[in-house]
Amino acid sequence: MTTVALAGAAVAERVRAAFPDAVIEVTPDSLTVPAERVAEVARFLRDDPDLDCKYLNCLLGVDWLDHFDVVYVLSSLAKNHIFVLKARTTEHATPVVPSVNAVWMGANLQEREVYDLMGIQFSDHPNLRRIFLWEGFPGHPLRKDFLALPGGYKPGLQRFPFEFPEGQRAYPEVEGTDAPSAPAVPRLDQPPAASESPSPSGRGQARPERSRRGEGEQA
C-alpha cells in the first residue's frame, strides 16, 4: 500500500489550533516553526491520535547562508503516512535548536551528526559531542561558509573542470580582480587517444611448454 504524504495545510491547521503562533511557513507537504518551538510541536505531532507521527525517519540540516533549517521526516507506521517538519533558526553564526531526543530517541545520533558537520547546537541533548570528527577539529565542514575567503569567495575552482559556460575557457568573472582564481582549464574537443605503446615483451606470445620431470629422468 502506498504511503500517503500529509498535506501541509491540513497539519498546519491542527498545529495552529494547539499553538496559535507556532507556524511560520507552510508548503504542500511540510510546515516550518521557529526553532525554539520545535520540541513542543514535535511532541504534539507524535501524540495527536490522527497524526500519530511516532517514527522519526531522519533529520538533517540545511544551510541557507543567513540561517539554518533542521528538517525532520516523520512517519506514522500505523496510519501509513509521512510528513515533514522544519525548525528555522534566526541567525547563522551560532544556531541553537532544542533537541527532540526526548520525543524520538532516534534523534540522538542524528543530532550529533548535524552538530558535528554543520555546527548546529541542540540544547538539552544528553550527550552533544562530535560523532565523525575529533574534538578540536576547526569548524564544521558542511557549512557553506567553511573555509570561506574574504569577499565571499571559496578556495579552489569556481566551477568544475570542463563545465564552463558555452564559449568560455576560463573564469572571466574573477579576472582582473583581487579574488582568488584558478588557472584556465582547456576543454578537450576529443577524448585522449588510447595509448599505442607496444605490449610488454613476450605478452601475447605462446610460451614454450616446460618439460616435466618424469619417472626415470635424470636431473
Backbone as JSON Lines, residues from 0, in Angstrom:
{"i":0,"aa":"M","n":[0.85,-1.18,0.0],"ca":[0.0,0.0,0.0],"c":[0.89,1.24,0.0]}
{"i":1,"aa":"T","n":[0.53,2.23,-0.8],"ca":[1.33,3.44,-0.94],"c":[1.25,4.32,0.3]}
{"i":2,"aa":"T","n":[2.4,4.79,0.75],"ca":[2.44,5.72,1.88],"c":[1.95,7.09,1.44]}
{"i":3,"aa":"V","n":[1.07,7.7,2.22],"ca":[0.45,8.98,1.88],"c":[1.25,10.11,2.51]}
{"i":4,"aa":"A","n":[1.51,11.16,1.73],"ca":[2.14,12.37,2.26],"c":[1.05,13.31,2.77]}
{"i":5,"aa":"L","n":[1.09,13.62,4.05],"ca":[0.08,14.51,4.62],"c":[0.21,15.92,4.04]}
{"i":6,"aa":"A","n":[-0.92,16.58,3.83],"ca":[-0.93,17.93,3.3],"c":[-0.46,18.92,4.36]}
{"i":7,"aa":"G","n":[0.45,19.8,3.98],"ca":[0.98,20.76,4.92],"c":[-0.09,21.66,5.52]}
{"i":8,"aa":"A","n":[-1.05,22.08,4.7],"ca":[-2.1,22.99,5.19],"c":[-2.96,22.31,6.25]}
{"i":9,"aa":"A","n":[-3.27,21.02,6.04],"ca":[-4.12,20.32,7.0],"c":[-3.41,20.15,8.33]}
{"i":10,"aa":"V","n":[-2.13,19.79,8.29],"ca":[-1.38,19.64,9.53],"c":[-1.19,20.99,10.21]}
{"i":11,"aa":"A","n":[-0.92,22.02,9.41],"ca":[-0.73,23.36,9.99],"c":[-1.97,23.83,10.73]}
{"i":12,"aa":"E","n":[-3.15,23.49,10.21],"ca":[-4.39,23.89,10.88],"c":[-4.49,23.25,12.26]}
{"i":13,"aa":"R","n":[-4.11,21.99,12.37],"ca":[-4.16,21.32,13.66],"c":[-3.11,21.89,14.62]}
{"i":14,"aa":"V","n":[-1.93,22.19,14.08],"ca":[-0.88,22.75,14.93],"c":[-1.27,24.15,15.41]}
{"i":15,"aa":"R","n":[-1.84,24.96,14.53],"ca":[-2.26,26.32,14.93],"c":[-3.35,26.28,16.0]}
{"i":16,"aa":"A","n":[-4.19,25.26,15.96],"ca":[-5.22,25.16,16.99],"c":[-4.61,24.93,18.37]}
{"i":17,"aa":"A","n":[-3.48,24.23,18.41],"ca":[-2.82,23.97,19.68],"c":[-1.79,25.04,20.03]}
{"i":18,"aa":"F","n":[-1.12,25.59,19.01],"ca":[-0.07,26.6,19.2],"c":[-0.31,27.72,18.18]}
{"i":19,"aa":"P","n":[-1.12,28.71,18.51],"ca":[-1.57,29.69,17.52],"c":[-0.46,30.44,16.8]}
{"i":20,"aa":"D","n":[0.69,30.66,17.45],"ca":[1.73,31.47,16.82],"c":[2.95,30.65,16.42]}
{"i":21,"aa":"A","n":[2.79,29.33,16.28],"ca":[3.96,28.48,16.07],"c":[4.31,28.27,14.6]}
{"i":22,"aa":"V","n":[3.37,28.41,13.69],"ca":[3.62,28.1,12.28],"c":[4.07,29.36,11.55]}
{"i":23,"aa":"I","n":[5.24,29.3,10.91],"ca":[5.73,30.47,10.17],"c":[5.77,30.24,8.67]}
{"i":24,"aa":"E","n":[5.64,29.0,8.22],"ca":[5.64,28.73,6.78],"c":[4.97,27.39,6.54]}
{"i":25,"aa":"V","n":[4.2,27.32,5.44],"ca":[3.51,26.09,5.07],"c":[3.75,25.83,3.59]}
{"i":26,"aa":"T","n":[4.08,24.6,3.25],"ca":[4.18,24.17,1.86],"c":[3.21,23.01,1.66]}
{"i":27,"aa":"P","n":[3.04,22.53,0.44],"ca":[2.11,21.42,0.24],"c":[2.38,20.18,1.08]}
{"i":28,"aa":"D","n":[3.64,19.96,1.48],"ca":[3.93,18.74,2.24],"c":[4.77,18.98,3.49]}
{"i":29,"aa":"S","n":[4.81,20.22,3.99],"ca":[5.61,20.49,5.19],"c":[5.11,21.74,5.89]}
{"i":30,"aa":"L","n":[5.58,21.91,7.13],"ca":[5.37,23.17,7.83],"c":[6.65,23.51,8.57]}
{"i":31,"aa":"T","n":[6.86,24.82,8.77],"ca":[8.06,25.31,9.44],"c":[7.66,26.07,10.69]}
{"i":32,"aa":"V","n":[8.4,25.82,11.76],"ca":[8.15,26.5,13.03],"c":[9.45,27.16,13.49]}
{"i":33,"aa":"P","n":[9.37,28.17,14.37],"ca":[10.6,28.73,14.94],"c":[11.36,27.65,15.71]}
{"i":34,"aa":"A","n":[12.66,27.74,15.67],"ca":[13.47,26.7,16.31],"c":[13.08,26.48,17.76]}
{"i":35,"aa":"E","n":[12.79,27.55,18.48],"ca":[12.5,27.41,19.91],"c":[11.19,26.69,20.19]}
{"i":36,"aa":"R","n":[10.34,26.5,19.17],"ca":[9.05,25.83,19.37],"c":[9.05,24.38,18.89]}
{"i":37,"aa":"V","n":[10.16,23.92,18.36],"ca":[10.12,22.63,17.67],"c":[9.85,21.46,18.61]}
{"i":38,"aa":"A","n":[10.37,21.48,19.82],"ca":[10.19,20.33,20.71],"c":[8.72,20.13,21.07]}
{"i":39,"aa":"E","n":[8.01,21.21,21.39],"ca":[6.61,21.06,21.76],"c":[5.75,20.7,20.55]}
{"i":40,"aa":"V","n":[6.08,21.24,19.38],"ca":[5.33,20.88,18.18],"c":[5.61,19.42,17.81]}
{"i":41,"aa":"A","n":[6.85,19.0,17.95],"ca":[7.19,17.6,17.66],"c":[6.42,16.65,18.57]}
{"i":42,"aa":"R","n":[6.34,16.97,19.83],"ca":[5.59,16.12,20.76],"c":[4.11,16.07,20.38]}
{"i":43,"aa":"F","n":[3.57,17.21,19.95],"ca":[2.17,17.24,19.51],"c":[1.96,16.34,18.3]}
{"i":44,"aa":"L","n":[2.85,16.42,17.33],"ca":[2.72,15.58,16.13],"c":[2.82,14.1,16.49]}
{"i":45,"aa":"R","n":[3.63,13.78,17.47],"ca":[3.77,12.38,17.9],"c":[2.52,11.89,18.63]}
{"i":46,"aa":"D","n":[1.95,12.72,19.5],"ca":[0.9,12.27,20.4],"c":[-0.51,12.48,19.85]}
{"i":47,"aa":"D","n":[-0.68,13.34,18.86],"ca":[-2.01,13.54,18.29],"c":[-2.49,12.23,17.67]}
{"i":48,"aa":"P","n":[-3.68,11.74,18.06],"ca":[-4.11,10.41,17.59],"c":[-4.32,10.32,16.09]}
{"i":49,"aa":"D","n":[-4.65,11.41,15.44],"ca":[-4.84,11.36,13.99],"c":[-3.53,11.5,13.22]}
{"i":50,"aa":"L","n":[-2.58,12.27,13.75],"ca":[-1.3,12.43,13.08],"c":[-0.36,11.26,13.41]}
{"i":51,"aa":"D","n":[-0.22,10.92,14.68],"ca":[0.47,9.7,15.11],"c":[1.9,9.59,14.54]}
{"i":52,"aa":"C","n":[2.62,10.71,14.51],"ca":[3.97,10.69,13.92],"c":[4.97,10.17,14.95]}
{"i":53,"aa":"K","n":[4.88,8.88,15.2],"ca":[5.7,8.27,16.25],"c":[7.08,7.84,15.77]}
{"i":54,"aa":"Y","n":[7.33,7.91,14.48],"ca":[8.6,7.41,13.94],"c":[9.35,8.54,13.25]}
{"i":55,"aa":"L","n":[10.59,8.77,13.68],"ca":[11.47,9.74,13.04],"c":[12.32,9.01,12.01]}
{"i":56,"aa":"N","n":[12.02,9.24,10.73],"ca":[12.81,8.6,9.67],"c":[14.24,9.14,9.65]}
{"i":57,"aa":"C","n":[14.36,10.46,9.66],"ca":[15.67,11.08,9.64],"c":[15.53,12.55,9.97]}
{"i":58,"aa":"L","n":[16.64,13.16,10.34],"ca":[16.7,14.62,10.47],"c":[18.0,15.09,9.86]}
{"i":59,"aa":"L","n":[17.97,16.32,9.34],"ca":[19.14,16.86,8.64],"c":[19.13,18.37,8.74]}
{"i":60,"aa":"G","n":[20.26,18.99,8.44],"ca":[20.37,20.44,8.47],"c":[20.51,20.99,7.06]}
{"i":61,"aa":"V","n":[19.97,22.19,6.85],"ca":[20.07,22.89,5.57],"c":[20.63,24.28,5.83]}
{"i":62,"aa":"D","n":[21.72,24.61,5.17],"ca":[22.38,25.91,5.35],"c":[21.86,26.87,4.29]}
{"i":63,"aa":"W","n":[21.19,27.95,4.73],"ca":[20.65,28.97,3.82],"c":[21.51,30.23,3.83]}
{"i":64,"aa":"L","n":[22.74,30.12,4.29],"ca":[23.71,31.22,4.34],"c":[23.42,32.25,5.42]}
{"i":65,"aa":"D","n":[22.15,32.61,5.64],"ca":[21.84,33.55,6.72],"c":[21.08,32.9,7.86]}
{"i":66,"aa":"H","n":[20.68,31.65,7.7],"ca":[20.03,30.9,8.77],"c":[20.09,29.41,8.42]}
{"i":67,"aa":"F","n":[19.66,28.58,9.35],"ca":[19.6,27.14,9.12],"c":[18.18,26.65,9.29]}
{"i":68,"aa":"D","n":[17.83,25.61,8.56],"ca":[16.64,24.81,8.84],"c":[17.09,23.43,9.3]}
{"i":69,"aa":"V","n":[16.43,22.9,10.32],"ca":[16.58,21.49,10.66],"c":[15.3,20.8,10.2]}
{"i":70,"aa":"V","n":[15.46,19.75,9.39],"ca":[14.34,19.09,8.74],"c":[14.13,17.72,9.38]}
{"i":71,"aa":"Y","n":[12.88,17.45,9.79],"ca":[12.52,16.18,10.42],"c":[11.52,15.47,9.51]}
{"i":72,"aa":"V","n":[11.87,14.3,9.04],"ca":[10.97,13.49,8.22],"c":[10.31,12.47,9.14]}
{"i":73,"aa":"L","n":[8.99,12.57,9.27],"ca":[8.24,11.8,10.25],"c":[7.28,10.83,9.57]}
{"i":74,"aa":"S","n":[6.98,9.75,10.26],"ca":[6.04,8.76,9.73],"c":[5.12,8.25,10.83]}
{"i":75,"aa":"S","n":[3.93,7.83,10.4],"ca":[3.07,7.0,11.23],"c":[3.04,5.62,10.59]}
{"i":76,"aa":"L","n":[3.6,4.64,11.27],"ca":[3.57,3.28,10.73],"c":[2.17,2.7,10.81]}
{"i":77,"aa":"A","n":[1.41,3.1,11.82],"ca":[0.06,2.56,11.97],"c":[-0.88,3.1,10.89]}
{"i":78,"aa":"K","n":[-0.71,4.39,10.54],"ca":[-1.62,5.02,9.58],"c":[-1.01,5.14,8.18]}
{"i":79,"aa":"N","n":[0.25,4.76,8.06],"ca":[0.93,4.72,6.76],"c":[0.94,6.08,6.07]}
{"i":80,"aa":"H","n":[1.33,7.12,6.83],"ca":[1.52,8.41,6.2],"c":[2.84,9.03,6.67]}
{"i":81,"aa":"I","n":[3.25,10.08,5.95],"ca":[4.54,10.7,6.19],"c":[4.36,12.21,6.18]}
{"i":82,"aa":"F","n":[5.25,12.9,6.92],"ca":[5.14,14.36,6.98],"c":[6.52,14.94,7.28]}
{"i":83,"aa":"V","n":[6.72,16.21,6.87],"ca":[8.0,16.89,7.06],"c":[7.79,18.12,7.94]}
{"i":84,"aa":"L","n":[8.51,18.15,9.06],"ca":[8.52,19.29,9.97],"c":[9.88,19.97,9.85]}
{"i":85,"aa":"K","n":[9.88,21.32,9.86],"ca":[11.13,22.07,9.79],"c":[11.21,23.06,10.94]}
{"i":86,"aa":"A","n":[12.41,23.19,11.51],"ca":[12.68,24.18,12.54],"c":[13.66,25.2,11.98]}
{"i":87,"aa":"R","n":[13.32,26.48,12.08],"ca":[14.15,27.54,11.48],"c":[14.84,28.36,12.56]}
{"i":88,"aa":"T","n":[16.16,28.52,12.41],"ca":[16.92,29.37,13.33],"c":[16.8,30.82,12.89]}
{"i":89,"aa":"T","n":[17.13,31.73,13.8],"ca":[17.05,33.16,13.48],"c":[18.38,33.76,13.07]}
{"i":90,"aa":"E","n":[19.46,33.01,13.23],"ca":[20.76,33.52,12.84],"c":[21.66,32.37,12.42]}
{"i":91,"aa":"H","n":[22.83,32.72,11.88],"ca":[23.67,31.73,11.23],"c":[24.95,31.42,11.98]}
{"i":92,"aa":"A","n":[25.47,32.37,12.73],"ca":[26.8,32.18,13.32],"c":[26.81,31.07,14.37]}
{"i":93,"aa":"T","n":[25.87,31.11,15.3],"ca":[25.82,30.11,16.37],"c":[24.38,29.62,16.52]}
{"i":94,"aa":"P","n":[23.88,28.84,15.59],"ca":[22.48,28.4,15.66],"c":[22.23,27.43,16.79]}
{"i":95,"aa":"V","n":[21.08,27.56,17.43],"ca":[20.69,26.68,18.53],"c":[19.27,26.21,18.28]}
{"i":96,"aa":"V","n":[19.05,24.9,18.39],"ca":[17.74,24.29,18.21],"c":[17.53,23.33,19.38]}
{"i":97,"aa":"P","n":[16.37,23.34,20.02],"ca":[16.12,22.37,21.09],"c":[16.2,20.93,20.57]}
{"i":98,"aa":"S","n":[16.75,20.07,21.36],"ca":[16.82,18.66,20.99],"c":[15.43,18.02,21.04]}
{"i":99,"aa":"V","n":[15.21,17.08,20.12],"ca":[13.97,16.29,20.16],"c":[14.28,14.86,20.6]}
{"i":100,"aa":"N","n":[15.43,14.67,21.25],"ca":[15.78,13.34,21.73],"c":[14.76,12.8,22.72]}
{"i":101,"aa":"A","n":[14.13,13.68,23.5],"ca":[13.11,13.23,24.45],"c":[11.81,12.85,23.76]}
{"i":102,"aa":"V","n":[11.64,13.27,22.51],"ca":[10.44,12.91,21.74],"c":[10.69,11.65,20.93]}
{"i":103,"aa":"W","n":[11.81,11.63,20.22],"ca":[12.2,10.45,19.43],"c":[13.65,10.14,19.79]}
{"i":104,"aa":"M","n":[13.89,9.02,20.44],"ca":[15.26,8.68,20.83],"c":[16.16,8.46,19.63]}
{"i":105,"aa":"G","n":[15.57,8.18,18.48],"ca":[16.36,8.03,17.27],"c":[17.04,9.32,16.83]}
{"i":106,"aa":"A","n":[16.65,10.45,17.43],"ca":[17.29,11.73,17.09],"c":[18.67,11.86,17.7]}
{"i":107,"aa":"N","n":[19.01,11.03,18.67],"ca":[20.24,11.23,19.44],"c":[21.47,11.31,18.54]}
{"i":108,"aa":"L","n":[21.75,10.26,17.8],"ca":[22.95,10.24,16.97],"c":[22.81,11.18,15.77]}
{"i":109,"aa":"Q","n":[21.6,11.36,15.27],"ca":[21.41,12.23,14.11],"c":[21.66,13.69,14.48]}
{"i":110,"aa":"E","n":[21.25,14.11,15.65],"ca":[21.55,15.47,16.09],"c":[23.06,15.65,16.29]}
{"i":111,"aa":"R","n":[23.72,14.64,16.79],"ca":[25.17,14.73,16.94],"c":[25.85,14.87,15.58]}
{"i":112,"aa":"E","n":[25.34,14.18,14.59],"ca":[25.91,14.29,13.24],"c":[25.73,15.71,12.68]}
{"i":113,"aa":"V","n":[24.53,16.27,12.83],"ca":[24.28,17.63,12.34],"c":[25.13,18.64,13.1]}
{"i":114,"aa":"Y","n":[25.28,18.45,14.38],"ca":[26.16,19.32,15.17],"c":[27.6,19.22,14.67]}
{"i":115,"aa":"D","n":[28.07,18.02,14.47],"ca":[29.45,17.79,14.07],"c":[29.75,18.45,12.73]}
{"i":116,"aa":"L","n":[28.89,18.25,11.74],"ca":[29.2,18.66,10.38],"c":[28.66,20.04,10.02]}
{"i":117,"aa":"M","n":[27.66,20.55,10.76],"ca":[27.07,21.84,10.42],"c":[27.12,22.85,11.56]}
{"i":118,"aa":"G","n":[27.48,22.42,12.76],"ca":[27.65,23.36,13.85],"c":[26.38,23.82,14.51]}
{"i":119,"aa":"I","n":[25.27,23.12,14.31],"ca":[24.01,23.49,14.98],"c":[24.02,22.88,16.38]}
{"i":120,"aa":"Q","n":[23.88,23.72,17.39],"ca":[23.83,23.25,18.77],"c":[22.4,22.78,19.09]}
{"i":121,"aa":"F","n":[22.29,21.61,19.71],"ca":[20.99,21.1,20.13],"c":[20.92,21.16,21.65]}
{"i":122,"aa":"S","n":[20.19,22.16,22.15],"ca":[20.1,22.35,23.6],"c":[19.34,21.18,24.22]}
{"i":123,"aa":"D","n":[19.73,20.81,25.42],"ca":[19.13,19.72,26.19],"c":[19.46,18.34,25.62]}
{"i":124,"aa":"H","n":[20.38,18.28,24.67],"ca":[20.82,16.96,24.2],"c":[21.62,16.29,25.3]}
{"i":125,"aa":"P","n":[21.42,15.0,25.56],"ca":[22.1,14.37,26.7],"c":[23.59,14.14,26.49]}
{"i":126,"aa":"N","n":[24.07,14.19,25.25],"ca":[25.49,13.87,25.02],"c":[25.95,14.51,23.71]}
{"i":127,"aa":"L","n":[25.84,15.82,23.62],"ca":[26.15,16.5,22.35],"c":[27.66,16.65,22.19]}
{"i":128,"aa":"R","n":[28.23,15.79,21.39],"ca":[29.64,15.85,21.05],"c":[29.82,15.31,19.64]}
{"i":129,"aa":"R","n":[30.98,15.56,19.07],"ca":[31.22,15.14,17.69],"c":[31.08,13.62,17.56]}
{"i":130,"aa":"I","n":[30.68,13.22,16.34],"ca":[30.46,11.8,16.11],"c":[31.35,11.26,14.99]}
{"i":131,"aa":"F","n":[31.78,12.12,14.06],"ca":[32.69,11.71,12.99],"c":[34.08,12.32,13.18]}
{"i":132,"aa":"L","n":[34.13,13.64,13.41],"ca":[35.39,14.34,13.55],"c":[35.81,14.37,15.02]}
{"i":133,"aa":"W","n":[37.06,14.7,15.25],"ca":[37.58,14.7,16.6],"c":[37.3,16.03,17.29]}
{"i":134,"aa":"E","n":[37.23,15.97,18.61],"ca":[37.05,17.19,19.38],"c":[38.24,18.11,19.13]}
{"i":135,"aa":"G","n":[37.97,19.36,18.83],"ca":[39.01,20.31,18.48],"c":[39.18,20.5,16.99]}
{"i":136,"aa":"F","n":[38.45,19.75,16.17],"ca":[38.52,19.98,14.73],"c":[38.06,21.41,14.43]}
{"i":137,"aa":"P","n":[38.79,22.15,13.59],"ca":[38.46,23.57,13.37],"c":[37.28,23.75,12.42]}
{"i":138,"aa":"G","n":[36.12,23.95,12.97],"ca":[34.96,24.25,12.13],"c":[34.07,23.06,11.88]}
{"i":139,"aa":"H","n":[33.12,23.28,10.97],"ca":[32.1,22.28,10.65],"c":[32.01,22.19,9.13]}
{"i":140,"aa":"P","n":[32.52,21.13,8.51],"ca":[32.82,21.14,7.07],"c":[31.64,21.13,6.12]}
{"i":141,"aa":"L","n":[30.4,20.93,6.58],"ca":[29.27,21.01,5.66],"c":[28.6,22.38,5.67]}
{"i":142,"aa":"R","n":[29.1,23.3,6.46],"ca":[28.6,24.68,6.4],"c":[29.07,25.33,5.1]}
{"i":143,"aa":"K","n":[28.23,26.16,4.55],"ca":[28.61,26.82,3.3],"c":[29.69,27.87,3.49]}
{"i":144,"aa":"D","n":[29.92,28.32,4.72],"ca":[30.98,29.29,4.95],"c":[32.26,28.62,5.44]}
{"i":145,"aa":"F","n":[32.33,27.3,5.38],"ca":[33.54,26.6,5.8],"c":[34.68,26.94,4.84]}
{"i":146,"aa":"L","n":[35.81,27.39,5.37],"ca":[36.98,27.81,4.59],"c":[36.67,28.99,3.67]}
{"i":147,"aa":"A","n":[35.68,29.81,4.02],"ca":[35.37,30.97,3.19],"c":[36.52,31.97,3.23]}
{"i":148,"aa":"L","n":[36.7,32.68,2.11],"ca":[37.75,33.69,1.98],"c":[37.12,35.08,1.97]}
{"i":149,"aa":"P","n":[37.91,36.12,2.2],"ca":[37.36,37.48,2.15],"c":[36.66,37.75,0.83]}
{"i":150,"aa":"G","n":[35.56,38.46,0.9],"ca":[34.79,38.75,-0.3],"c":[33.76,37.7,-0.63]}
{"i":151,"aa":"G","n":[33.62,36.7,0.22],"ca":[32.63,35.67,-0.02],"c":[33.08,34.57,-0.96]}
{"i":152,"aa":"Y","n":[34.36,34.56,-1.35],"ca":[34.85,33.53,-2.25],"c":[35.32,32.31,-1.47]}
{"i":153,"aa":"K","n":[35.4,31.21,-2.17],"ca":[35.85,29.96,-1.57],"c":[37.07,29.47,-2.34]}
{"i":154,"aa":"P","n":[37.97,28.72,-1.68],"ca":[39.15,28.25,-2.37],"c":[38.8,27.19,-3.41]}
{"i":155,"aa":"G","n":[39.72,27.02,-4.36],"ca":[39.52,26.0,-5.38],"c":[38.84,26.56,-6.61]}
{"i":156,"aa":"L","n":[38.42,25.67,-7.47],"ca":[37.79,26.07,-8.72],"c":[36.42,26.68,-8.48]}
{"i":157,"aa":"Q","n":[36.09,27.73,-9.24],"ca":[34.76,28.31,-9.14],"c":[33.73,27.48,-9.92]}
{"i":158,"aa":"R","n":[34.22,26.55,-10.7],"ca":[33.35,25.67,-11.48],"c":[34.11,24.37,-11.68]}
{"i":159,"aa":"F","n":[33.4,23.28,-11.84],"ca":[34.09,22.02,-12.08],"c":[34.82,22.08,-13.43]}
{"i":160,"aa":"P","n":[36.0,21.46,-13.52],"ca":[36.71,21.46,-14.8],"c":[35.83,20.92,-15.93]}
{"i":161,"aa":"F","n":[35.98,21.55,-17.1],"ca":[35.26,21.16,-18.31],"c":[33.76,21.43,-18.21]}
{"i":162,"aa":"E","n":[33.35,22.28,-17.28],"ca":[31.94,22.66,-17.19],"c":[31.78,24.17,-17.31]}
{"i":163,"aa":"F","n":[32.62,24.8,-18.15],"ca":[32.5,26.23,-18.38],"c":[31.22,26.52,-19.16]}
{"i":164,"aa":"P","n":[30.69,27.75,-19.06],"ca":[29.6,28.15,-19.95],"c":[30.04,28.07,-21.4]}
{"i":165,"aa":"E","n":[29.11,27.94,-22.29],"ca":[29.41,27.78,-23.71],"c":[30.31,28.92,-24.19]}
{"i":166,"aa":"G","n":[31.41,28.55,-24.84],"ca":[32.32,29.53,-25.41],"c":[33.38,30.04,-24.47]}
{"i":167,"aa":"Q","n":[33.37,29.64,-23.21],"ca":[34.37,30.1,-22.24],"c":[35.39,29.01,-21.97]}
{"i":168,"aa":"R","n":[36.61,29.45,-21.67],"ca":[37.68,28.53,-21.31],"c":[38.36,28.95,-20.01]}
{"i":169,"aa":"A","n":[37.77,29.92,-19.31],"ca":[38.38,30.41,-18.08],"c":[37.27,30.93,-17.17]}
{"i":170,"aa":"Y","n":[37.64,31.77,-16.21],"ca":[36.7,32.32,-15.24],"c":[36.72,33.84,-15.35]}
{"i":171,"aa":"P","n":[36.07,34.41,-16.35],"ca":[36.18,35.87,-16.57],"c":[35.64,36.69,-15.42]}
{"i":172,"aa":"E","n":[34.73,36.13,-14.62],"ca":[34.14,36.94,-13.55],"c":[35.13,37.27,-12.45]}
{"i":173,"aa":"V","n":[36.27,36.58,-12.37],"ca":[37.26,36.9,-11.35],"c":[38.56,37.4,-11.94]}
{"i":174,"aa":"E","n":[38.64,37.53,-13.27],"ca":[39.86,38.04,-13.88],"c":[40.0,39.53,-13.62]}
{"i":175,"aa":"G","n":[41.22,39.97,-13.36],"ca":[41.46,41.38,-13.12],"c":[40.98,41.87,-11.77]}
{"i":176,"aa":"T","n":[40.72,40.96,-10.85],"ca":[40.29,41.34,-9.5],"c":[41.28,40.76,-8.5]}
{"i":177,"aa":"D","n":[41.08,41.1,-7.25],"ca":[41.91,40.54,-6.19],"c":[41.39,39.22,-5.68]}
{"i":178,"aa":"A","n":[40.3,38.74,-6.3],"ca":[39.7,37.5,-5.84],"c":[40.59,36.32,-6.19]}
{"i":179,"aa":"P","n":[40.57,35.27,-5.38],"ca":[41.34,34.08,-5.72],"c":[40.83,33.47,-7.01]}
{"i":180,"aa":"S","n":[41.74,33.0,-7.83],"ca":[41.34,32.43,-9.12],"c":[42.11,31.15,-9.35]}
{"i":181,"aa":"A","n":[41.6,30.38,-10.28],"ca":[42.25,29.13,-10.65],"c":[42.75,29.24,-12.09]}
{"i":182,"aa":"P","n":[43.78,28.51,-12.47],"ca":[44.25,28.59,-13.85],"c":[43.2,28.08,-14.82]}
{"i":183,"aa":"A","n":[43.25,28.63,-16.02],"ca":[42.3,28.2,-17.04],"c":[42.5,26.72,-17.35]}
{"i":184,"aa":"V","n":[41.42,26.01,-17.51],"ca":[41.47,24.58,-17.82],"c":[40.87,24.37,-19.19]}
{"i":185,"aa":"P","n":[41.63,23.93,-20.17],"ca":[41.07,23.8,-21.53],"c":[40.05,22.69,-21.59]}
{"i":186,"aa":"R","n":[39.09,22.86,-22.45],"ca":[38.1,21.81,-22.69],"c":[38.61,20.92,-23.81]}
{"i":187,"aa":"L","n":[38.55,19.66,-23.62],"ca":[39.02,18.71,-24.62],"c":[37.96,18.56,-25.71]}
{"i":188,"aa":"D","n":[38.35,18.8,-26.97],"ca":[37.4,18.59,-28.07],"c":[37.23,17.1,-28.36]}
{"i":189,"aa":"Q","n":[38.3,16.35,-28.16],"ca":[38.26,14.91,-28.39],"c":[38.82,14.23,-27.15]}
{"i":190,"aa":"P","n":[38.31,13.06,-26.83],"ca":[38.9,12.33,-25.7],"c":[40.33,11.95,-26.0]}
{"i":191,"aa":"P","n":[41.16,11.85,-24.99],"ca":[42.56,11.47,-25.21],"c":[42.63,10.15,-25.97]}
{"i":192,"aa":"A","n":[43.58,10.09,-26.93],"ca":[43.75,8.87,-27.71],"c":[44.28,7.76,-26.82]}
{"i":193,"aa":"A","n":[43.84,6.57,-27.11],"ca":[44.32,5.42,-26.34],"c":[45.82,5.23,-26.58]}
{"i":194,"aa":"S","n":[46.51,4.83,-25.57],"ca":[47.96,4.63,-25.71],"c":[48.24,3.56,-26.74]}
{"i":195,"aa":"E","n":[49.23,3.87,-27.61],"ca":[49.6,2.91,-28.65],"c":[50.96,2.29,-28.37]}
{"i":196,"aa":"S","n":[51.41,2.34,-27.13],"ca":[52.7,1.77,-26.79],"c":[52.65,0.26,-26.96]}
{"i":197,"aa":"P","n":[53.77,-0.33,-27.41],"ca":[53.78,-1.78,-27.63],"c":[53.57,-2.53,-26.33]}
{"i":198,"aa":"S","n":[53.02,-3.69,-26.46],"ca":[52.8,-4.52,-25.27],"c":[54.12,-5.01,-24.74]}
{"i":199,"aa":"P","n":[54.18,-5.3,-23.47],"ca":[55.44,-5.79,-22.89],"c":[55.95,-7.01,-23.62]}
{"i":200,"aa":"S","n":[57.25,-7.14,-23.62],"ca":[57.88,-8.24,-24.34],"c":[57.32,-9.57,-23.89]}
{"i":201,"aa":"G","n":[57.0,-10.35,-24.91],"ca":[56.53,-11.69,-24.61],"c":[55.04,-11.8,-24.42]}
{"i":202,"aa":"R","n":[54.29,-10.64,-24.19],"ca":[52.86,-10.72,-23.96],"c":[52.17,-11.1,-25.27]}
{"i":203,"aa":"G","n":[51.28,-12.02,-25.18],"ca":[50.54,-12.44,-26.36],"c":[51.23,-13.54,-27.14]}
{"i":204,"aa":"Q","n":[52.46,-13.91,-26.8],"ca":[53.17,-14.98,-27.49],"c":[53.04,-16.27,-26.7]}
{"i":205,"aa":"A","n":[53.04,-17.36,-27.46],"ca":[52.92,-18.66,-26.81],"c":[54.19,-18.96,-26.04]}
{"i":206,"aa":"R","n":[54.0,-19.44,-24.86],"ca":[55.16,-19.8,-24.05],"c":[55.56,-21.24,-24.36]}
{"i":207,"aa":"P","n":[56.89,-21.49,-24.42],"ca":[57.31,-22.89,-24.62],"c":[56.91,-23.72,-23.42]}
{"i":208,"aa":"E","n":[56.42,-24.88,-23.73],"ca":[55.99,-25.76,-22.65],"c":[57.19,-26.25,-21.87]}
{"i":209,"aa":"R","n":[57.13,-26.06,-20.59],"ca":[58.23,-26.53,-19.75],"c":[58.15,-28.05,-19.58]}
{"i":210,"aa":"S","n":[59.29,-28.68,-19.69],"ca":[59.32,-30.13,-19.56],"c":[59.02,-30.52,-18.12]}
{"i":211,"aa":"R","n":[58.35,-31.55,-17.97],"ca":[58.06,-32.07,-16.64],"c":[58.95,-33.29,-16.4]}
{"i":212,"aa":"R","n":[59.53,-33.33,-15.23],"ca":[60.43,-34.42,-14.91],"c":[59.59,-35.64,-14.58]}
{"i":213,"aa":"G","n":[59.78,-36.66,-15.37],"ca":[59.01,-37.89,-15.16],"c":[59.87,-38.95,-14.47]}
{"i":214,"aa":"E","n":[59.24,-40.08,-14.26],"ca":[59.96,-41.16,-13.62],"c":[61.08,-41.65,-14.52]}
{"i":215,"aa":"G","n":[62.22,-41.86,-14.01],"ca":[63.33,-42.39,-14.76],"c":[64.19,-41.34,-15.39]}
{"i":216,"aa":"E","n":[63.76,-40.03,-15.41],"ca":[64.58,-38.98,-15.99],"c":[65.69,-38.61,-15.01]}
{"i":217,"aa":"Q","n":[66.82,-38.26,-15.56],"ca":[67.92,-37.84,-14.74],"c":[67.93,-36.32,-14.64]}
{"i":218,"aa":"A","n":[68.41,-35.83,-13.54],"ca":[68.47,-34.39,-13.34],"c":[69.52,-33.79,-14.26]}
